[in-house]
Amino acid sequence: MTRSISSHLYRGSFYLLMLGTGLVLLGGLYDIMQQVTDSSRGPSRVSDSVIAAGSYLSVGILAILISVSRIVTVRRTKASIPKAYLPIREGDVSSAVHRLVATEYTRVAIIATVGQPQRRTIPGYGTSDSPYPRLHFRTAIKETAKVLTRLIETHLTDKDLQQLARQSPRQSTLVRLAPFLFERLSPDIEPLVPPQYLPLLKLYDSHVDNARYRRKEPTQQEYEDCLRVLALLVAAVQRSRPASETADVRT
């Protein structure tokens, strides 16, 4: 508020000074013209006219130079102001302009914030910033069950393959594959997977069943659990039954 009063006083005194200067110049011009008119000698009248015209011409040129200098200074000052500058403080502009600028600045800031791209997720799909962008977890989990089935089939005898083929595909992965994973196929053949892996297969089986029948979409965590269990089962099968032994079993 104090700065606003001082600004008004400065402007008022400046205008009064300009008005006073103009009156003095006009009075001086009138006085000189009066002297020229009252002069009785011809050469004196001409010299008085030249002096008066030269004085006011010099004053006019000086005024123009001052005005041009002020315009150039103002333009340079405005050009030096950063483009992002906003007269937020009340002392920079009038209160009405300050409120308008502050309101519009807040509105634009809100619009810019809301318009920023947000991390949006679609249930059951991997996000763009995850290791599985646009991956459908339900389909991917069911595909892992097919991979596990094909892996086990490569280590079974023809008789066991026929038995596996007779099982209903609607049965859970645990019911279909557990006998071939954890039981001895014959007295001299070790199981494909040690019995301590049974809890992992149960976890895997629950995720596969959820992907098949549950309405709620599977999560990325469930898919990663399936991948980890599948990797452990594959490693266990490969350790317990190399490909050469599988060929011997089938023969």
Phi, psi and omega in degrees: 000320179296319179295324179295319178295316179296326177294319178294319179296320179296314180295318180297315179294326178295315179295321178296320178296318178297319179295317179297319178297319178296319179294319179296317179296318178295319177296318178296319178297319179295320181295317180294316179297325178294320178294320178296320181293321183278351181291134184268338183264141182295306179301323179294322179295319180295316180296320177297321179294319179295318180297315181296314181295319179295321180297312183286330175294318177295321177297318179296316178298318178297319179296318179296317179298318179296318180296315179298318178299319180293319180298315179297319180296317180296318180295319178295321179296317179294322180293332180280348180286131178302147182295331181279000183290136175229134180285077184281324183290146183295331181288341181288320181223180178290165184298320181296316179294321179299315180295319179296314181296316181296318180295313181292324178296317178296317180297314180294323179296320179294316179299317180295322180292316180294327181284351179292143178296129180255160177280100181256137182241145174252124182305131177089359181235149176285142179282165183294335181262010179261170177292351183234065182295130176062020178274131177273111188294325181299312179295319182294321180294318178294329177292327178296327177296323177294321178298316180295319179297315179296324178297315181292322181300327180289348181245015181251156174282170180298322179296316179293326177296320177295320178296319179293324180292332180285344181286148181289134178293347179280346178293154180293160180299323181295315181294321184284321191255340184302317179299329182273344181268316192251353181252154176287127177285338175201165183302331183259010181241124179286153176297156182294323185230138177299152183299334182292351177275357182300317177300325178294320179293325177296317177298316179297318181297321179295320179293321179294317178296321177297321179293331181278319193239339184282139179290321180295136182290142176295157181259170177296325180296319179296319178296318179293325175299317179297320179296318181295315180296318179299319179296319179294318180294318179298316179296320180294319179295317181293327178288322186276334185218089175298165183296326181295320179294323179297320178296322178295321181296318183291328178284000000 
